Amino acid sequence: MGVSLLFLMLCFAEELEGGRRKMFEVLSRIAVVFVALAAFWGCSPSVLKMYPGPELPADEVATLEFHEPIRVNSLDGKEVSLNWGVIAVLPGTHTISITYYNAFSAPNPNVSSYKYSMSNMTLTFDAKPGHTYGIMYSREGNSWSAWIENLGR
């Protein structure tokens, strides 16, 4: 729809009040809106529901937040494979398998460098309803560690 609107504006630019200046102003505003929407949609983590049945209110589930370089491989034995996001779980004890994986650009633009763990780490946490938990990590040299913190309500 946005592309069609842009095409129509270009086709009828001379008929717009103020000619080219007005066209530039309108196109600039449309570009700002598209960039803002793309940033919003691209950066908002989606919530992965990892429990059976209908979606429950936030005060009846717990959420687990994480971001790169942590990858979640599985939760309670079920494959997840997420680089970042939010996972909603029912209250209770949960076991999560994670990997450290960080890709970043080297000084040479044709080369990338990767840091990753050789094996998965398993963490267990007791989820309380309405609480948010975060996977925290630290890295020193080639070693890394991770833990889960209760971030509160």
Long-range contacts (C-beta under 8 A, 24 or more apart in sequence): 2-30, 2-34, 5-30, 6-30, 45-84, 45-85, 45-86, 46-85, 46-86, 47-85, 47-86, 47-87, 47-88, 48-80, 48-82, 48-85, 48-86, 48-87, 48-88, 49-88, 50-75, 50-76, 50-78, 50-80, 50-87, 50-88, 50-89, 51-88, 51-89, 51-90, 56-88, 56-90, 58-130, 59-129, 59-130, 60-91, 60-129, 60-130, 61-88, 61-89, 61-90, 61-91, 61-129, 61-130, 62-88, 62-89, 62-90, 62-91, 62-127, 62-128, 62-129, 62-130, 62-131, 62-132, 62-133, 63-87, 63-88, 63-89, 63-131, 63-132, 63-133, 64-89, 64-94, 64-96, 64-125, 64-127, 64-132, 64-133, 64-134, 64-135, 64-148, 65-132, 65-133, 65-134, 65-135, 65-151, 66-98, 66-134, 66-135, 68-101, 68-102, 69-100, 69-101, 69-102, 69-115, 69-137, 70-98, 70-99, 70-100, 70-101, 70-135, 70-137, 70-146, 71-98, 71-99, 71-100, 71-101, 72-96, 72-97, 72-98, 72-135, 73-97, 73-98, 73-99, 73-120, 89-127, 90-127, 91-127, 91-128, 91-129, 92-126, 92-127, 93-124, 93-125, 93-126, 93-127, 94-124, 94-125, 94-126, 94-127, 95-122, 95-123, 95-124, 96-122, 96-123, 96-124, 96-125, 96-135, 96-148, 97-121, 97-122, 98-122, 98-123, 98-135, 98-146, 100-137, 100-139, 100-144, 100-146, 115-139, 117-144, 121-146, 123-147, 123-148
